[in-house]
Amino acid sequence: MGRNEEHADGRVPSDEELARFMEQAAAGEGNAPKEPSARARMVTERLRHQQDPPGWRTGPAWQEMQGRGKRKRRLKALLAVVVIAGVALIAVRPELVIDRVTGKTQAREDAKNPLAAESGRPTAPPPSVHPDAPTLQEPFRGSPALQWADGAAGIELPVAEAVGGVSKEKVAEALQKAKAFLVAANLDPATLRGGRPEAALALLDPLDKELSAHLEKSLAQPGKEQDPLNLFTRYNPAEAKLVGEVVKVRGRMWVEAGKEAGRADIRVDYSFVYPLVKAAQGADQVERTIVRRELTFTVADPRKWQVTAGRIRLGDIRVDLANSACDVHDGYIHPSFDADPVVGSTPSGTPEDPYDRSKGIGETSQEGCGTVSRS
């Protein structure tokens, strides 16, 4: 409750005096304050508007307020659309959020950093990575090969030097031929699709008649004793096809003196990773086959040895096929897909890592049809 007002002399008015004061104010008599006239109100209002700066009491103009309101409504609508879109994306692909929370997304990004060229035999297998399933968009996901070079870029030549009585120029030429053979035999699209590897065959010395006859027979009549997969990577285009155009490659090439004077050996050790999908319409399961090759090419001084100029000879040949049907010798690799029945011998033994390049082919005690720990 408010307090009573006092007289000028300090005396508080009684209730009767207050009632009489109110009656006089209502009748316009006595000392009660009078309401201003209409003209006085109008003048006062005009003066107040002249003294107050625009918008000081009235607030922003209605057009401005309306504009701000529309902008706020549009912003809220946009935010709502973004939120709805985000919720829909999470509902369709929850792994995007899960992968980011678990750190898998960052691990995938780290795995894309390319490795330096292999300068010597590794001392250990590649470290484990997230076992992500490969996709048509990312066929090397979950594989150490994601950090490997693409195609022919992964076949780097050493600096040419005179070795074993063979000139520097001859060694340099032989190194180029060795790389060209690897590319034609393992990366050429026509060869991969089962075509005749003409470019690779044209690099070999025709004077090596035994090898030439063997290769011709293996291509015409593939079998266990004459399998073209020993030198050429091929798949049946009616059964499978390469995902994209990239084959991952890692390995090294070096030169050693030959067993006899006037000869030099070019040693190569390379792994090739092929992402494949079934040739059926709409197939999307990606499987990788890893082919490792250890080969020896020989270059000789034509003054001491009977050789064809501009050609190279093949010596030792070793191959390891990972994720391809065992005991099937039709000249094609056969990756295993979930819907396929088991073909050939059943794999057994301790799983081995096909990406492990710390050991040479054949250095493990396991023989026959083994199993792989990853692909």
CORHUCOR-V320773 format. One record per residue. RES is the residue in one small letter. NEAR is the number of other ideal C-beta (glycine too) atoms within 8 Angstrom. Layout:
res=<RES;RES>
near=<NEAR;NEAR>
This chain:
res=<m;g;r;n;e;e;h;a;d;g;r;v;p;s;d;e;e;l;a;r;f;m;e;q;a;a;a;g;e;g;n;a;p;k;e;p;s;a;r;a;r;m;v;t;e;r;l;r;h;q;q;d;p;p;g;w;r;t;g;p;a;w;q;e;m;q;g;r;g;k;r;k;r;r;l;k;a;l;l;a;v;v;v;i;a;g;v;a;l;i;a;v;r;p;e;l;v;i;d;r;v;t;g;k;t;q;a;r;e;d;a;k;n;p;l;a;a;e;s;g;r;p;t;a;p;p;p;s;v;h;p;d;a;p;t;l;q;e;p;f;r;g;s;p;a;l;q;w;a;d;g;a;a;g;i;e;l;p;v;a;e;a;v;g;g;v;s;k;e;k;v;a;e;a;l;q;k;a;k;a;f;l;v;a;a;n;l;d;p;a;t;l;r;g;g;r;p;e;a;a;l;a;l;l;d;p;l;d;k;e;l;s;a;h;l;e;k;s;l;a;q;p;g;k;e;q;d;p;l;n;l;f;t;r;y;n;p;a;e;a;k;l;v;g;e;v;v;k;v;r;g;r;m;w;v;e;a;g;k;e;a;g;r;a;d;i;r;v;d;y;s;f;v;y;p;l;v;k;a;a;q;g;a;d;q;v;e;r;t;i;v;r;r;e;l;t;f;t;v;a;d;p;r;k;w;q;v;t;a;g;r;i;r;l;g;d;i;r;v;d;l;a;n;s;a;c;d;v;h;d;g;y;i;h;p;s;f;d;a;d;p;v;v;g;s;t;p;s;g;t;p;e;d;p;y;d;r;s;k;g;i;g;e;t;s;q;e;g;c;g;t;v;s;r;s>
near=<2;2;4;6;4;8;7;4;4;5;6;6;10;6;5;6;8;10;8;8;11;9;8;11;10;6;6;6;5;6;3;10;3;5;2;6;5;5;6;8;9;8;8;9;8;8;8;8;7;6;5;8;4;5;8;6;5;5;5;7;6;6;6;8;10;8;8;9;8;8;8;8;8;8;8;8;8;8;8;8;8;8;8;8;8;8;8;8;9;10;6;6;6;8;6;10;8;9;10;9;6;6;7;11;9;7;10;12;7;7;10;8;6;7;8;5;7;10;5;5;8;9;4;5;9;8;5;2;12;8;6;9;7;14;9;7;4;6;13;13;11;11;14;9;12;12;9;13;10;9;10;8;7;13;12;7;9;8;4;10;7;7;10;11;11;14;7;8;7;11;17;9;10;14;14;9;13;13;12;10;13;13;12;13;13;14;13;12;7;6;18;12;9;10;6;6;12;6;10;14;9;6;11;15;9;8;7;10;7;6;10;10;8;9;12;8;9;14;10;5;6;10;8;6;4;10;11;12;12;8;10;11;12;13;16;10;9;4;9;11;9;12;10;6;4;9;11;14;17;12;12;12;16;7;13;9;8;12;3;5;7;12;16;17;13;16;11;14;12;15;13;14;14;14;14;13;13;10;9;5;3;4;8;7;9;13;13;16;14;16;14;14;13;13;11;12;15;13;13;13;11;7;4;8;8;3;10;7;5;5;11;14;13;12;9;6;10;10;12;8;10;11;12;10;8;10;8;9;8;6;11;10;12;12;11;7;8;4;5;7;3;5;7;9;7;6;9;7;9;6;8;12;10;14;12;10;13;8;6;8;8;5;5;6;3;8;3;8;9;11;9;13;7;9;10>
